[in-house]
C-alpha cells in the first residue's frame, strides 16, 4: 500500500509533471455536451476537466486504434513486414480514467493479452500509464450493478476525490516511480481524508438510479431470448449505425483490409474497428449471413455485452452508459435491461 | 467441452501471430467447376517439418494485397511437410486464389481451431456425413482414419451434394472402393437434385438406413450447411446414435483465427463462444448449451 495526497492547487503541476512519462491525454470538453480524451500540452493543461461525465471515445483506442497498419507488404514477393510503430511509439499517459473504463481496459486485456497475445496491443498497453479518477454517476451510469464502480487493479495511480484534493493510490511499480519523482507535490493522508473518502462513497452510492447486482442478468436475458416485445420493438428503432459499439469501452471486433498502392506491388494491411451492428459482420462467402436481421444483430450485442468475462469476473458491459448517451435513435440500453429483468 | 482433447490449440512460438509462413503451390487439382484442391509445401523446410495439425483445423491463407481467408485443411494429418486445401471460388480472395499456378507463393498462418478430438474416436465405429463443401474437413478425418485404420471399428462415409458435378472428391472415393471393401469401409455418395447413374438420389439423411455400422458404438462427425444439422441430429438420435458422440464443425466469418476479431461469435450470454478458438468442432454439450449453433 502507498497513499499520498495531492492538494487541488497542485493538480496543474502534477499534470505538467506527467508529460515526462509520455504523451499525456486527458479529458477536455470538445463540444457543448461531449468530452473526449485529447492530447494535452503545456497550453491545454488548464482545459483538463476533472469532473466530466463520460468521454465520447473509449480509452481502448489508445491501445487498439480505430485504424492501424499491421503490415506493409510486397505482393510480388508475397512478403509482409511488421509495422513497428506500436513498438517504437511514445508511451501514452492517460489521465482521468473512470473506474468503469479501467475495468473495460482489463476486459480488453483478457482478450488481447491471452495465451495468444496480440503483439500490437500488448506493446502499447504494457508501456502505457493509466491514471484513474473517482467520479459521481449521472442518470446513464449503472457501473454499480456491474461491479465496476470500484477498481483494485489495472491502473498505475488512482485519484480519489476528498474535500480539498485527491488521495492518490499507487497501483504499480510505474506508479511508485512517478510518485518518487514528484514527491514534493504531496502531503500526508490524514484521518479526515479517510473519512472524506467514505463520505464520497456514501454520496456516490446514493446517486445511482439502480442498485443491487445484475450478474444474474445473463440468465434472465437467455430466458427472455424470445421476448415477445422488446427485441422487435427496440431493434426497429435501431439505425444500425454502430455508435454503441464504437463508443463502448469493451467492444473489440475488427476487420482486416489490404490496401494496395498504385504501383501494384506494395501496400498496407490495415485493421479497422468493426461493429456487430453492421450487416456484413456475420456474412460469409457464398452469401450466407449468420445474423441476417437487424433484430438478430441487436440481440447479439445484448448477449455479448452481458456474457461473462472469466478473467475479470464481470460482464463485458461495465455500465458506463455510453451506448445510451450517444445513441442517435434514443435506444435506452439500461432501461431495456431493466425491462428484461422485470424490475430494478 | 473442457476436456484435454478439446483444449485450445496454440501454434508454436511465432513473434507476430498475424505473420505468415511462405508456402509454395506444388499442384493444383480441379475438383469441380467451382472447387480446386491445392497442394502446398512450406518454403522453409524447418517450419514444414515441425508444422502439425489435427483433422478439422483450418489455416488462414493470405494473399498480400488481396486479403486473408480461413480454409479447412483437407489432407491427412499424418503427412508431414505437405498439406492440401480445397477452395471454392466464392468471394474476392478465393477467386484470386483460383488463379494460382504451381510454383506460386502464398502466406499461411495456423493451424487454428480445436479440430476433431480424434483420440475420443478410437476404438469405435465412425460415421462421417458430409454435404457440399463439408467434404473438405471430413476428408481430413477420413484419410486420418484410413492411415490409422487399426484404431477404428467399421467406417462409413456419406458424401452428398446438390448435383453430380458438385460432388467433391467423388472420383477419389470411387477409386478407393476396392481398398475400402477390403478395409471394411462403406462409401455412400448421393446427389439431391438430379438423377445420376452411379449415385443414390436424395439427402444424406435419407440414406442413413443403408449405413452398415452399429449405431451403439459409433462416433459421428457432421459437416455441411447449417440447415442440414438439425434434421440430421434428430434422425441420428432416433436411430440410437449416442448424441454425446455426435460432433459438428461450423463455418463462420473469421478474420483473425485466434479469438480477437470477434466475427465468429455465437451463442447467448452464458454460452458466449468464438468458433475459431472454442470450435470450429463442437460436441453435443456445446450444441445443447449454445443456441443458434445449428442454425
Interface residues (C-beta under 8 A of the other chain):
Chain A: X70 X71 X73 X74 X75 X77 X78 X79 X80 X82 X111 X112 X114 X115 X116 X117 X118 X119 X217 X218 X219 X221 X222 X225 X252 X253 X254 X255 X256 X257 X258 X260 X267 X269 X271 X274 X276 X281 X282 X283 X284 X285 X286 X288 X290 X300 X302 X303 X304 X306 X307 X308
Chain B: X8 X10 X11 X15 X16 X17 X18 X19 X20 X22 X62 X63 X64 X65 X66 X67 X68 X69 X88 X90 X91 X94 X105 X106 X107 X225 X226 X251 X252 X253 X255 X256 X258 X259 X260 X261 X262 X263 X265 X266 X267 X268 X269 X270 X272 X291 X292
